[in-house]
Amino acid sequence: MGRVKLKIKKLESTSNRQVTYSKRKSGILKKAKELSILCDIPIALLMFSPTGKPTLLQGERSNLEEVITKFAQLSPQERAKRKLESLEVLKKTFKKLDHDVKIQDFLGSSSQTVEELTHQVRILQTQLAEVHQRLRCNFGAFGC
């Protein structure tokens, strides 16, 4: 049987979600690694399976702390700008696939102030640091 074109939306069945994740995980890891090598960029990809198991990929020259630091040093305005640019690309892609997508669905509240976004960034940085610490513990690093 040939491939079936899936609508890009959350799979309702938990078992289907896990199967799809398992099948696609290696492909996205391969693409991220190729992108890192081809473009000579630092990259860190952190994914959690539907069951909550973490997968971490770092590029060959990448250091997770450096990637996070580089991201954290972007101003909230620059992050918001890049987020909008990414969402515009997503919107165009979905449109080509004949899906109607509202960018506002991805953005949340549009009335967020810079201070609120900065606070949100701090919370996310704290959560990321905690996840990083757990990953170091899970992958046998010292100091846990």
N, CA, C and O atoms as CSV, one atom per row, in Angstrom:
chain,resi,resn,atom,element,x,y,z
A,1,MET,N,N,0.837,-1.180,0.000
A,1,MET,CA,C,0.000,0.000,0.000
A,1,MET,C,C,0.883,1.245,0.000
A,1,MET,O,O,1.939,1.251,0.634
A,2,GLY,N,N,0.472,2.280,-0.692
A,2,GLY,CA,C,1.248,3.514,-0.807
A,2,GLY,C,C,1.108,4.395,0.412
A,2,GLY,O,O,0.393,4.081,1.364
A,3,ARG,N,N,1.805,5.495,0.353
A,3,ARG,CA,C,1.747,6.448,1.453
A,3,ARG,C,C,0.413,7.185,1.447
A,3,ARG,O,O,-0.190,7.420,0.399
A,4,VAL,N,N,-0.022,7.537,2.641
A,4,VAL,CA,C,-1.261,8.293,2.806
A,4,VAL,C,C,-0.886,9.687,3.294
A,4,VAL,O,O,-0.088,9.830,4.221
A,5,LYS,N,N,-1.457,10.706,2.675
A,5,LYS,CA,C,-1.189,12.073,3.095
A,5,LYS,C,C,-1.999,12.360,4.356
A,5,LYS,O,O,-3.229,12.313,4.340
A,6,LEU,N,N,-1.300,12.657,5.440
A,6,LEU,CA,C,-1.954,12.939,6.709
A,6,LEU,C,C,-2.216,14.425,6.856
A,6,LEU,O,O,-1.394,15.251,6.461
A,7,LYS,N,N,-3.360,14.761,7.424
A,7,LYS,CA,C,-3.599,16.151,7.810
A,7,LYS,C,C,-2.714,16.426,9.009
A,7,LYS,O,O,-2.567,15.585,9.895
A,8,ILE,N,N,-2.129,17.604,9.029
A,8,ILE,CA,C,-1.243,17.955,10.126
A,8,ILE,C,C,-2.082,18.453,11.302
A,8,ILE,O,O,-2.435,19.629,11.389
A,9,LYS,N,N,-2.379,17.541,12.180
A,9,LYS,CA,C,-3.131,17.843,13.389
A,9,LYS,C,C,-2.803,16.756,14.402
A,9,LYS,O,O,-2.249,15.714,14.052
A,10,LYS,N,N,-3.143,17.001,15.634
A,10,LYS,CA,C,-2.853,16.040,16.694
A,10,LYS,C,C,-3.569,14.726,16.411
A,10,LYS,O,O,-4.761,14.712,16.102
A,11,LEU,N,N,-2.842,13.632,16.516
A,11,LEU,CA,C,-3.439,12.313,16.362
A,11,LEU,C,C,-4.209,11.993,17.641
A,11,LEU,O,O,-3.676,12.129,18.742
A,12,GLU,N,N,-5.436,11.577,17.495
A,12,GLU,CA,C,-6.286,11.344,18.665
A,12,GLU,C,C,-5.888,10.091,19.442
A,12,GLU,O,O,-5.954,10.078,20.672
A,13,SER,N,N,-5.484,9.059,18.747
A,13,SER,CA,C,-5.133,7.803,19.400
A,13,SER,C,C,-3.731,7.885,19.991
A,13,SER,O,O,-2.775,8.221,19.293
A,14,THR,N,N,-3.612,7.577,21.279
A,14,THR,CA,C,-2.296,7.632,21.927
A,14,THR,C,C,-1.343,6.610,21.315
A,14,THR,O,O,-0.150,6.884,21.182
A,15,SER,N,N,-1.846,5.450,20.946
A,15,SER,CA,C,-0.956,4.447,20.344
A,15,SER,C,C,-0.488,4.911,18.963
A,15,SER,O,O,0.668,4.693,18.601
A,16,ASN,N,N,-1.370,5.548,18.192
A,16,ASN,CA,C,-0.968,6.072,16.887
A,16,ASN,C,C,0.066,7.183,17.043
A,16,ASN,O,O,0.996,7.293,16.245
A,17,ARG,N,N,-0.105,8.010,18.082
A,17,ARG,CA,C,0.867,9.076,18.332
A,17,ARG,C,C,2.242,8.481,18.613
A,17,ARG,O,O,3.243,8.957,18.077
A,18,GLN,N,N,2.300,7.441,19.452
A,18,GLN,CA,C,3.571,6.819,19.804
A,18,GLN,C,C,4.211,6.159,18.588
A,18,GLN,O,O,5.420,6.271,18.388
A,19,VAL,N,N,3.416,5.479,17.782
A,19,VAL,CA,C,3.938,4.823,16.575
A,19,VAL,C,C,4.483,5.864,15.603
A,19,VAL,O,O,5.576,5.704,15.062
A,20,THR,N,N,3.719,6.927,15.385
A,20,THR,CA,C,4.157,7.987,14.471
A,20,THR,C,C,5.426,8.636,14.985
A,20,THR,O,O,6.343,8.901,14.207
A,21,TYR,N,N,5.495,8.897,16.284
A,21,TYR,CA,C,6.696,9.485,16.876
A,21,TYR,C,C,7.897,8.568,16.635
A,21,TYR,O,O,8.955,9.018,16.195
A,22,SER,N,N,7.723,7.302,16.923
A,22,SER,CA,C,8.825,6.346,16.763
A,22,SER,C,C,9.314,6.286,15.322
A,22,SER,O,O,10.519,6.235,15.076
A,23,LYS,N,N,8.392,6.292,14.379
A,23,LYS,CA,C,8.757,6.207,12.964
A,23,LYS,C,C,9.442,7.480,12.471
A,23,LYS,O,O,10.360,7.404,11.654
A,24,ARG,N,N,9.016,8.640,12.949
A,24,ARG,CA,C,9.530,9.910,12.436
A,24,ARG,C,C,10.721,10.455,13.213
A,24,ARG,O,O,11.443,11.318,12.713
A,25,LYS,N,N,10.932,9.965,14.421
A,25,LYS,CA,C,11.999,10.494,15.277
A,25,LYS,C,C,13.360,10.403,14.604
A,25,LYS,O,O,14.089,11.394,14.555
A,26,SER,N,N,13.709,9.249,14.090
A,26,SER,CA,C,15.040,9.095,13.488
A,26,SER,C,C,15.203,10.009,12.276
A,26,SER,O,O,16.300,10.508,12.025
A,27,GLY,N,N,14.136,10.231,11.530
A,27,GLY,CA,C,14.206,11.118,10.372
A,27,GLY,C,C,14.499,12.552,10.759
A,27,GLY,O,O,15.312,13.220,10.119
A,28,ILE,N,N,13.837,13.029,11.807
A,28,ILE,CA,C,14.062,14.420,12.216
A,28,ILE,C,C,15.440,14.575,12.852
A,28,ILE,O,O,16.078,15.614,12.685
A,29,LEU,N,N,15.904,13.572,13.569
A,29,LEU,CA,C,17.251,13.621,14.134
A,29,LEU,C,C,18.296,13.662,13.018
A,29,LEU,O,O,19.264,14.419,13.089
A,30,LYS,N,N,18.089,12.843,11.990
A,30,LYS,CA,C,19.008,12.820,10.851
A,30,LYS,C,C,19.031,14.176,10.147
A,30,LYS,O,O,20.101,14.687,9.817
A,31,LYS,N,N,17.845,14.763,9.915
A,31,LYS,CA,C,17.763,16.062,9.243
A,31,LYS,C,C,18.449,17.150,10.061
A,31,LYS,O,O,19.156,17.989,9.502
A,32,ALA,N,N,18.251,17.148,11.370
A,32,ALA,CA,C,18.877,18.153,12.227
A,32,ALA,C,C,20.394,18.016,12.188
A,32,ALA,O,O,21.106,19.018,12.117
A,33,LYS,N,N,20.890,16.790,12.232
A,33,LYS,CA,C,22.335,16.557,12.182
A,33,LYS,C,C,22.894,17.001,10.826
A,33,LYS,O,O,23.946,17.639,10.767
A,34,GLU,N,N,22.198,16.668,9.748
A,34,GLU,CA,C,22.635,17.080,8.412
A,34,GLU,C,C,22.676,18.599,8.300
A,34,GLU,O,O,23.626,19.158,7.751
A,35,LEU,N,N,21.651,19.266,8.819
A,35,LEU,CA,C,21.594,20.727,8.780
A,35,LEU,C,C,22.779,21.326,9.536
A,35,LEU,O,O,23.393,22.291,9.080
A,36,SER,N,N,23.087,20.756,10.673
A,36,SER,CA,C,24.212,21.227,11.474
A,36,SER,C,C,25.526,21.105,10.709
A,36,SER,O,O,26.348,22.020,10.735
A,37,ILE,N,N,25.724,19.985,10.034
A,37,ILE,CA,C,26.960,19.748,9.294
A,37,ILE,C,C,27.013,20.610,8.029
A,37,ILE,O,O,28.012,21.282,7.771
A,38,LEU,N,N,25.943,20.586,7.252
A,38,LEU,CA,C,25.929,21.318,5.982
A,38,LEU,C,C,26.091,22.820,6.169
A,38,LEU,O,O,26.802,23.470,5.403
A,39,CYS,N,N,25.441,23.368,7.175
A,39,CYS,CA,C,25.450,24.821,7.385
A,39,CYS,C,C,26.447,25.249,8.440
A,39,CYS,O,O,26.579,26.440,8.723
A,40,ASP,N,N,27.154,24.291,9.030
A,40,ASP,CA,C,28.152,24.567,10.060
A,40,ASP,C,C,27.557,25.435,11.167
A,40,ASP,O,O,28.087,26.494,11.502
A,41,ILE,N,N,26.447,24.961,11.723
A,41,ILE,CA,C,25.755,25.717,12.762
A,41,ILE,C,C,25.684,24.902,14.052
A,41,ILE,O,O,25.625,23.673,14.025
A,42,PRO,N,N,25.692,25.608,15.174
A,42,PRO,CA,C,25.443,24.893,16.434
A,42,PRO,C,C,23.958,24.546,16.514
A,42,PRO,O,O,23.101,25.353,16.153
A,43,ILE,N,N,23.671,23.358,16.985
A,43,ILE,CA,C,22.267,22.929,17.048
A,43,ILE,C,C,22.051,22.071,18.282
A,43,ILE,O,O,22.915,21.288,18.678
A,44,ALA,N,N,20.892,22.234,18.875
A,44,ALA,CA,C,20.460,21.381,19.981
A,44,ALA,C,C,18.985,21.100,19.757
A,44,ALA,O,O,18.190,22.021,19.570
A,45,LEU,N,N,18.629,19.853,19.778
A,45,LEU,CA,C,17.244,19.454,19.579
A,45,LEU,C,C,16.839,18.588,20.759
A,45,LEU,O,O,17.433,17.540,21.013
A,46,LEU,N,N,15.824,19.039,21.470
A,46,LEU,CA,C,15.319,18.308,22.626
A,46,LEU,C,C,13.876,17.959,22.336
A,46,LEU,O,O,13.053,18.839,22.085
A,47,MET,N,N,13.570,16.670,22.371
A,47,MET,CA,C,12.200,16.206,22.122
A,47,MET,C,C,11.783,15.291,23.259
A,47,MET,O,O,12.599,14.587,23.854
A,48,PHE,N,N,10.499,15.323,23.539
A,48,PHE,CA,C,9.930,14.389,24.495
A,48,PHE,C,C,8.910,13.541,23.765
A,48,PHE,O,O,8.025,14.065,23.089
A,49,SER,N,N,9.032,12.239,23.898
A,49,SER,CA,C,8.085,11.337,23.254
A,49,SER,C,C,6.717,11.502,23.910
A,49,SER,O,O,6.608,12.112,24.973
A,50,PRO,N,N,5.675,10.959,23.282
A,50,PRO,CA,C,4.344,11.025,23.907
A,50,PRO,C,C,4.306,10.386,25.291
A,50,PRO,O,O,3.424,10.688,26.095
A,51,THR,N,N,5.265,9.501,25.566
A,51,THR,CA,C,5.319,8.883,26.896
A,51,THR,C,C,6.184,9.688,27.856
A,51,THR,O,O,6.279,9.346,29.035
A,52,GLY,N,N,6.819,10.759,27.365
A,52,GLY,CA,C,7.617,11.623,28.217
A,52,GLY,C,C,9.107,11.336,28.219
A,52,GLY,O,O,9.858,11.991,28.942
A,53,LYS,N,N,9.550,10.367,27.423
A,53,LYS,CA,C,10.974,10.033,27.377
A,53,LYS,C,C,11.720,11.091,26.564
A,53,LYS,O,O,11.336,11.389,25.433
A,54,PRO,N,N,12.805,11.672,27.148
A,54,PRO,CA,C,13.530,12.725,26.426
A,54,PRO,C,C,14.522,12.160,25.414
A,54,PRO,O,O,15.112,11.099,25.622
A,55,THR,N,N,14.689,12.882,24.331
A,55,THR,CA,C,15.725,12.600,23.337
A,55,THR,C,C,16.455,13.913,23.109
A,55,THR,O,O,15.825,14.937,22.846
A,56,LEU,N,N,17.773,13.888,23.208
A,56,LEU,CA,C,18.584,15.089,23.035
A,56,LEU,C,C,19.585,14.850,21.924
A,56,LEU,O,O,20.309,13.855,21.927
A,57,LEU,N,N,19.621,15.781,20.963
A,57,LEU,CA,C,20.621,15.744,19.910
A,57,LEU,C,C,21.408,17.041,19.981
A,57,LEU,O,O,20.836,18.129,20.050
A,58,GLN,N,N,22.727,16.911,19.962
A,58,GLN,CA,C,23.600,18.070,19.862
A,58,GLN,C,C,24.432,17.884,18.604
A,58,GLN,O,O,24.881,16.779,18.300
A,59,GLY,N,N,24.630,18.962,17.884
A,59,GLY,CA,C,25.482,18.886,16.707
A,59,GLY,C,C,26.885,18.500,17.102
A,59,GLY,O,O,27.243,18.538,18.279
A,60,GLU,N,N,27.692,18.121,16.103
A,60,GLU,CA,C,29.044,17.651,16.398
A,60,GLU,C,C,29.886,18.728,17.079
A,60,GLU,O,O,30.723,18.428,17.930
A,61,ARG,N,N,29.654,19.989,16.693
A,61,ARG,CA,C,30.414,21.080,17.300
A,61,ARG,C,C,29.581,21.810,18.346
A,61,ARG,O,O,30.024,22.826,18.883
A,62,SER,N,N,28.411,21.324,18.640
A,62,SER,CA,C,27.481,22.040,19.502
A,62,SER,C,C,27.665,21.661,20.957
A,62,SER,O,O,28.023,20.537,21.308
A,63,ASN,N,N,27.403,22.652,21.777
A,63,ASN,CA,C,27.394,22.466,23.212
A,63,ASN,C,C,26.042,23.017,23.673
A,63,ASN,O,O,25.698,24.157,23.362
A,64,LEU,N,N,25.289,22.225,24.401
A,64,LEU,CA,C,23.940,22.618,24.794
A,64,LEU,C,C,23.939,23.960,25.514
A,64,LEU,O,O,23.093,24.812,25.241
A,65,GLU,N,N,24.878,24.149,26.427
A,65,GLU,CA,C,24.930,25.417,27.159
A,65,GLU,C,C,25.145,26.602,26.217
A,65,GLU,O,O,24.530,27.655,26.384
A,66,GLU,N,N,26.027,26.422,25.221
A,66,GLU,CA,C,26.303,27.505,24.270
A,66,GLU,C,C,25.073,27.842,23.432
A,66,GLU,O,O,24.775,29.013,23.198
A,67,VAL,N,N,24.365,26.815,22.985
A,67,VAL,CA,C,23.170,27.041,22.176
A,67,VAL,C,C,22.112,27.774,22.995
A,67,VAL,O,O,21.494,28.720,22.507
A,68,ILE,N,N,21.901,27.342,24.232
A,68,ILE,CA,C,20.911,27.978,25.098
A,68,ILE,C,C,21.326,29.413,25.402
A,68,ILE,O,O,20.497,30.323,25.376
A,69,THR,N,N,22.609,29.612,25.689
A,69,THR,CA,C,23.102,30.959,25.983
A,69,THR,C,C,22.906,31.879,24.792
A,69,THR,O,O,22.475,33.022,24.944
A,70,LYS,N,N,23.223,31.378,23.609
A,70,LYS,CA,C,23.061,32.183,22.390
A,70,LYS,C,C,21.598,32.582,22.212
A,70,LYS,O,O,21.299,33.723,21.861
A,71,PHE,N,N,20.699,31.647,22.452
A,71,PHE,CA,C,19.270,31.943,22.337
A,71,PHE,C,C,18.834,32.932,23.413
A,71,PHE,O,O,18.077,33.865,23.146
A,72,ALA,N,N,19.318,32.715,24.626
A,72,ALA,CA,C,18.922,33.580,25.748
A,72,ALA,C,C,19.404,35.018,25.554
A,72,ALA,O,O,18.798,35.951,26.079
A,73,GLN,N,N,20.487,35.198,24.805
A,73,GLN,CA,C,21.025,36.541,24.598
A,73,GLN,C,C,20.235,37.350,23.578
A,73,GLN,O,O,20.429,38.561,23.474
A,74,LEU,N,N,19.353,36.709,22.828
A,74,LEU,CA,C,18.501,37.466,21.912
A,74,LEU,C,C,17.547,38.332,22.722
A,74,LEU,O,O,17.052,37.915,23.770
A,75,SER,N,N,17.299,39.514,22.240
A,75,SER,CA,C,16.343,40.379,22.938
A,75,SER,C,C,14.939,39.795,22.768
A,75,SER,O,O,14.690,39.068,21.806
A,76,PRO,N,N,14.026,40.099,23.682
A,76,PRO,CA,C,12.651,39.620,23.530
A,76,PRO,C,C,12.034,40.071,22.201
A,76,PRO,O,O,11.235,39.351,21.603
A,77,GLN,N,N,12.416,41.274,21.747
A,77,GLN,CA,C,11.885,41.775,20.473
A,77,GLN,C,C,12.395,40.919,19.311
A,77,GLN,O,O,11.638,40.591,18.396
A,78,GLU,N,N,13.677,40.561,19.352
A,78,GLU,CA,C,14.256,39.742,18.283
A,78,GLU,C,C,13.623,38.356,18.284
A,78,GLU,O,O,13.339,37.800,17.224
A,79,ARG,N,N,13.402,37.795,19.475
A,79,ARG,CA,C,12.753,36.481,19.553
A,79,ARG,C,C,11.337,36.542,19.000
A,79,ARG,O,O,10.906,35.653,18.265
A,80,ALA,N,N,10.614,37.607,19.362
A,80,ALA,CA,C,9.236,37.763,18.861
A,80,ALA,C,C,9.244,37.908,17.352
A,80,ALA,O,O,8.400,37.328,16.668
A,81,LYS,N,N,10.195,38.683,16.819
A,81,LYS,CA,C,10.297,38.878,15.372
A,81,LYS,C,C,10.557,37.539,14.671
A,81,LYS,O,O,9.909,37.214,13.676
A,82,ARG,N,N,11.501,36.778,15.196
A,82,ARG,CA,C,11.825,35.480,14.589
A,82,ARG,C,C,10.666,34.504,14.703
A,82,ARG,O,O,10.433,33.697,13.803
A,83,LYS,N,N,9.945,34.581,15.804
A,83,LYS,CA,C,8.781,33.716,15.981
A,83,LYS,C,C,7.734,34.031,14.928
A,83,LYS,O,O,7.165,33.125,14.318
A,84,LEU,N,N,7.477,35.331,14.712
A,84,LEU,CA,C,6.514,35.731,13.686
A,84,LEU,C,C,6.953,35.285,12.301
A,84,LEU,O,O,6.138,34.806,11.513
A,85,GLU,N,N,8.248,35.442,11.997
A,85,GLU,CA,C,8.761,35.006,10.697
A,85,GLU,C,C,8.547,33.503,10.511
A,85,GLU,O,O,8.123,33.054,9.445
A,86,SER,N,N,8.844,32.735,11.554
A,86,SER,CA,C,8.654,31.286,11.482
A,86,SER,C,C,7.190,30.933,11.293
A,86,SER,O,O,6.851,30.039,10.519
A,87,LEU,N,N,6.330,31.639,12.003
A,87,LEU,CA,C,4.901,31.364,11.884
A,87,LEU,C,C,4.378,31.728,10.503
A,87,LEU,O,O,3.487,31.052,9.988
A,88,GLU,N,N,4.907,32.772,9.897
A,88,GLU,CA,C,4.512,33.132,8.528
A,88,GLU,C,C,4.897,32.023,7.557
A,88,GLU,O,O,4.120,31.672,6.669
A,89,VAL,N,N,6.085,31.476,7.724
A,89,VAL,CA,C,6.529,30.369,6.870
A,89,VAL,C,C,5.606,29.168,7.071
A,89,VAL,O,O,5.201,28.520,6.106
A,90,LEU,N,N,5.277,28.875,8.334
A,90,LEU,CA,C,4.345,27.776,8.616
A,90,LEU,C,C,2.994,28.014,7.952
A,90,LEU,O,O,2.408,27.103,7.366
A,91,LYS,N,N,2.513,29.240,8.051
A,91,LYS,CA,C,1.214,29.574,7.459
A,91,LYS,C,C,1.232,29.330,5.955
A,91,LYS,O,O,0.291,28.752,5.410
A,92,LYS,N,N,2.297,29.768,5.277
A,92,LYS,CA,C,2.411,29.554,3.830
A,92,LYS,C,C,2.457,28.063,3.505
A,92,LYS,O,O,1.840,27.602,2.544
A,93,THR,N,N,3.203,27.316,4.326
A,93,THR,CA,C,3.294,25.872,4.099
A,93,THR,C,C,1.939,25.209,4.263
A,93,THR,O,O,1.538,24.389,3.437
A,94,PHE,N,N,1.225,25.567,5.341
A,94,PHE,CA,C,-0.103,24.996,5.557
A,94,PHE,C,C,-1.051,25.384,4.433
A,94,PHE,O,O,-1.891,24.585,4.018
A,95,LYS,N,N,-0.915,26.604,3.945
A,95,LYS,CA,C,-1.782,27.053,2.859
A,95,LYS,C,C,-1.554,26.203,1.613
A,95,LYS,O,O,-2.507,25.829,0.930
A,96,LYS,N,N,-0.279,25.894,1.317
A,96,LYS,CA,C,0.046,25.031,0.177
A,96,LYS,C,C,-0.577,23.652,0.350
A,96,LYS,O,O,-0.976,23.007,-0.620
A,97,LEU,N,N,-0.652,23.210,1.610
A,97,LEU,CA,C,-1.241,21.899,1.901
A,97,LEU,C,C,-2.754,21.964,2.030
A,97,LEU,O,O,-3.411,20.981,2.372
A,98,ASP,N,N,-3.294,23.152,1.746
A,98,ASP,CA,C,-4.739,23.374,1.791
A,98,ASP,C,C,-5.304,23.240,3.203
A,98,ASP,O,O,-6.377,22.673,3.405
A,99,HIS,N,N,-4.564,23.770,4.173
A,99,HIS,CA,C,-5.028,23.825,5.557
A,99,HIS,C,C,-5.173,25.290,5.930
A,99,HIS,O,O,-4.296,26.097,5.625
A,100,ASP,N,N,-6.252,25.634,6.576
A,100,ASP,CA,C,-6.444,27.005,7.028
A,100,ASP,C,C,-5.914,27.114,8.454
A,100,ASP,O,O,-6.390,26.427,9.358
A,101,VAL,N,N,-4.930,27.981,8.642
A,101,VAL,CA,C,-4.301,28.129,9.949
A,101,VAL,C,C,-4.316,29.594,10.339
A,101,VAL,O,O,-4.011,30.469,9.528
A,102,LYS,N,N,-4.672,29.852,11.583
A,102,LYS,CA,C,-4.641,31.210,12.117
A,102,LYS,C,C,-3.386,31.341,12.970
A,102,LYS,O,O,-3.190,30.590,13.925
A,103,ILE,N,N,-2.541,32.301,12.616
A,103,ILE,CA,C,-1.301,32.503,13.362
A,103,ILE,C,C,-1.600,32.780,14.828
A,103,ILE,O,O,-0.831,32.376,15.700
A,104,GLN,N,N,-2.688,33.451,15.107
A,104,GLN,CA,C,-3.034,33.786,16.485
A,104,GLN,C,C,-3.159,32.531,17.351
A,104,GLN,O,O,-2.915,32.575,18.556
A,105,ASP,N,N,-3.547,31.400,16.722
A,105,ASP,CA,C,-3.643,30.149,17.463
A,105,ASP,C,C,-2.286,29.737,18.027
A,105,ASP,O,O,-2.216,29.118,19.088
A,106,PHE,N,N,-1.209,30.079,17.320
A,106,PHE,CA,C,0.129,29.722,17.765
A,106,PHE,C,C,0.706,30.746,18.734
A,106,PHE,O,O,1.550,30.409,19.564
A,107,LEU,N,N,0.260,31.984,18.635
A,107,LEU,CA,C,0.862,33.063,19.412
A,107,LEU,C,C,0.316,33.202,20.815
A,107,LEU,O,O,1.036,33.650,21.707
A,108,GLY,N,N,-0.910,32.840,21.036
A,108,GLY,CA,C,-1.518,33.099,22.325
A,108,GLY,C,C,-1.984,34.543,22.359
A,108,GLY,O,O,-2.401,35.089,21.337
A,109,SER,N,N,-1.917,35.159,23.519
A,109,SER,CA,C,-2.386,36.527,23.673
A,109,SER,C,C,-1.457,37.503,22.969
A,109,SER,O,O,-0.245,37.480,23.179
A,110,SER,N,N,-2.032,38.361,22.131
A,110,SER,CA,C,-1.216,39.328,21.390
A,110,SER,C,C,-0.958,40.579,22.209
A,110,SER,O,O,-0.192,41.446,21.787
A,111,SER,N,N,-1.578,40.686,23.361
A,111,SER,CA,C,-1.441,41.898,24.163
A,111,SER,C,C,-0.323,41.775,25.204
A,111,SER,O,O,-0.260,42.572,26.140
A,112,GLN,N,N,0.557,40.785,25.046
A,112,GLN,CA,C,1.636,40.605,26.006
A,112,GLN,C,C,2.647,41.743,25.880
A,112,GLN,O,O,3.013,42.153,24.779
A,113,THR,N,N,3.082,42.234,27.022
A,113,THR,CA,C,4.072,43.294,27.036
A,113,THR,C,C,5.468,42.680,27.000
A,113,THR,O,O,5.635,41.475,27.191
A,114,VAL,N,N,6.457,43.515,26.757
A,114,VAL,CA,C,7.844,43.056,26.761
A,114,VAL,C,C,8.192,42.477,28.129
A,114,VAL,O,O,8.901,41.475,28.227
A,115,GLU,N,N,7.689,43.114,29.180
A,115,GLU,CA,C,7.972,42.629,30.532
A,115,GLU,C,C,7.380,41.228,30.738
A,115,GLU,O,O,8.023,40.351,31.315
A,116,GLU,N,N,6.150,41.035,30.260
A,116,GLU,CA,C,5.523,39.713,30.398
A,116,GLU,C,C,6.292,38.670,29.596
A,116,GLU,O,O,6.503,37.552,30.066
A,117,LEU,N,N,6.710,39.033,28.392
A,117,LEU,CA,C,7.482,38.102,27.572
A,117,LEU,C,C,8.834,37.807,28.218
A,117,LEU,O,O,9.294,36.665,28.202
A,118,THR,N,N,9.465,38.820,28.780
A,118,THR,CA,C,10.749,38.621,29.465
A,118,THR,C,C,10.566,37.687,30.655
A,118,THR,O,O,11.387,36.798,30.881
A,119,HIS,N,N,9.497,37.886,31.411
A,119,HIS,CA,C,9.202,37.004,32.540
A,119,HIS,C,C,8.981,35.572,32.048
A,119,HIS,O,O,9.470,34.618,32.653
A,120,GLN,N,N,8.247,35.433,30.954
A,120,GLN,CA,C,7.985,34.118,30.370
A,120,GLN,C,C,9.307,33.463,29.948
A,120,GLN,O,O,9.496,32.263,30.146
A,121,VAL,N,N,10.211,34.244,29.372
A,121,VAL,CA,C,11.514,33.728,28.959
A,121,VAL,C,C,12.290,33.228,30.169
A,121,VAL,O,O,12.899,32.159,30.125
A,122,ARG,N,N,12.266,34.007,31.254
A,122,ARG,CA,C,12.979,33.583,32.474
A,122,ARG,C,C,12.434,32.257,33.000
A,122,ARG,O,O,13.195,31.379,33.409
A,123,ILE,N,N,11.124,32.124,32.984
A,123,ILE,CA,C,10.502,30.871,33.447
A,123,ILE,C,C,10.951,29.712,32.557
A,123,ILE,O,O,11.316,28.645,33.049
A,124,LEU,N,N,10.918,29.935,31.240
A,124,LEU,CA,C,11.326,28.884,30.302
A,124,LEU,C,C,12.808,28.543,30.467
A,124,LEU,O,O,13.185,27.375,30.367
A,125,GLN,N,N,13.646,29.541,30.718
A,125,GLN,CA,C,15.065,29.287,30.934
A,125,GLN,C,C,15.276,28.444,32.186
A,125,GLN,O,O,16.110,27.538,32.198
A,126,THR,N,N,14.523,28.743,33.233
A,126,THR,CA,C,14.615,27.962,34.461
A,126,THR,C,C,14.183,26.515,34.206
A,126,THR,O,O,14.843,25.573,34.643
A,127,GLN,N,N,13.070,26.356,33.497
A,127,GLN,CA,C,12.594,25.012,33.181
A,127,GLN,C,C,13.609,24.266,32.326
A,127,GLN,O,O,13.849,23.078,32.541
A,128,LEU,N,N,14.204,24.953,31.362
A,128,LEU,CA,C,15.197,24.336,30.494
A,128,LEU,C,C,16.425,23.917,31.289
A,128,LEU,O,O,16.979,22.844,31.051
A,129,ALA,N,N,16.851,24.745,32.221
A,129,ALA,CA,C,17.990,24.398,33.072
A,129,ALA,C,C,17.675,23.151,33.899
A,129,ALA,O,O,18.533,22.286,34.077
A,130,GLU,N,N,16.443,23.062,34.403
A,130,GLU,CA,C,16.043,21.886,35.177
A,130,GLU,C,C,16.042,20.635,34.306
A,130,GLU,O,O,16.503,19.578,34.736
A,131,VAL,N,N,15.524,20.751,33.083
A,131,VAL,CA,C,15.507,19.614,32.155
A,131,VAL,C,C,16.940,19.213,31.817
A,131,VAL,O,O,17.266,18.026,31.782
A,132,HIS,N,N,17.791,20.201,31.569
A,132,HIS,CA,C,19.187,19.921,31.259
A,132,HIS,C,C,19.847,19.168,32.399
A,132,HIS,O,O,20.598,18.221,32.162
A,133,GLN,N,N,19.578,19.574,33.633
A,133,GLN,CA,C,20.138,18.901,34.800
A,133,GLN,C,C,19.648,17.452,34.867
A,133,GLN,O,O,20.429,16.539,35.131
A,134,ARG,N,N,18.347,17.248,34.625
A,134,ARG,CA,C,17.803,15.882,34.632
A,134,ARG,C,C,18.437,15.042,33.536
A,134,ARG,O,O,18.741,13.869,33.751
A,135,LEU,N,N,18.641,15.637,32.351
A,135,LEU,CA,C,19.253,14.899,31.256
A,135,LEU,C,C,20.692,14.502,31.605
A,135,LEU,O,O,21.132,13.391,31.308
A,136,ARG,N,N,21.415,15.429,32.240
A,136,ARG,CA,C,22.788,15.095,32.633
A,136,ARG,C,C,22.779,13.928,33.607
A,136,ARG,O,O,23.626,13.038,33.530
A,137,CYS,N,N,21.823,13.935,34.517
A,137,CYS,CA,C,21.712,12.838,35.480
A,137,CYS,C,C,21.339,11.533,34.784
A,137,CYS,O,O,21.889,10.475,35.089
A,138,ASN,N,N,20.392,11.622,33.840
A,138,ASN,CA,C,19.930,10.426,33.136
A,138,ASN,C,C,20.983,9.846,32.214
A,138,ASN,O,O,20.991,8.640,31.971
A,139,PHE,N,N,21.874,10.684,31.696
A,139,PHE,CA,C,22.853,10.205,30.739
A,139,PHE,C,C,24.226,10.001,31.382
A,139,PHE,O,O,25.239,9.939,30.685
A,140,GLY,N,N,24.254,9.900,32.698
A,140,GLY,CA,C,25.458,9.480,33.392
A,140,GLY,C,C,26.486,10.548,33.664
A,140,GLY,O,O,27.640,10.224,33.941
A,141,ALA,N,N,26.117,11.792,33.596
A,141,ALA,CA,C,27.086,12.862,33.910
A,141,ALA,C,C,27.331,12.877,35.408
A,141,ALA,O,O,26.522,12.370,36.186
A,142,PHE,N,N,28.443,13.456,35.803
A,142,PHE,CA,C,28.789,13.513,37.204
A,142,PHE,C,C,28.064,14.655,37.897
A,142,PHE,O,O,27.588,15.582,37.242
A,143,GLY,N,N,27.981,14.592,39.200
A,143,GLY,CA,C,27.440,15.687,39.985
A,143,GLY,C,C,25.944,15.601,40.236
A,143,GLY,O,O,25.324,16.603,40.593
A,144,CYS,N,N,25.360,14.444,40.061
A,144,CYS,CA,C,23.907,14.314,40.286
A,144,CYS,C,C,23.636,13.677,41.624
A,144,CYS,O,O,22.478,13.484,41.993
